């Protein structure tokens, strides 16, 4: 069933163009929901979206490849379909940029929180500071060698 279609034919990929436009709109909706969840600090809300997003992305790529193989270009589409596809694609591209920014912002926040937690853990694990006889802070690295202990005057040290 190897049917060759002319790129100038008005029926070329009309159903595929409609499908591509619908997939583009649905991807835009999913990414917009993901952005809202990320900005609302509700990362668990994006988990259910991932399977559908992956499936739609796969469909989108396969459909683009099919249209390319058929020689369909924006110029070969009827003007109304070309405008709708161009607008939905532009919107998707904008949402992709915003999604990337939201993901990067969450990543930065998570890294900062982890850094603060790690610093606090290290602070709590470090030995308590000791002071020397003259009131100076003792070198914590010196450890037990400089710690004060009981002293017997009648014994040799």
Secondary structure as GFF3:
##gff-version 3
##sequence-region A 1 157
A	DSSP	alpha_helix	14	39	.	.	.	ID=ss1
A	DSSP	alpha_helix	44	69	.	.	.	ID=ss2
A	DSSP	three_ten_helix	74	76	.	.	.	ID=ss3
A	DSSP	alpha_helix	79	125	.	.	.	ID=ss4
A	DSSP	three_ten_helix	140	146	.	.	.	ID=ss5
###
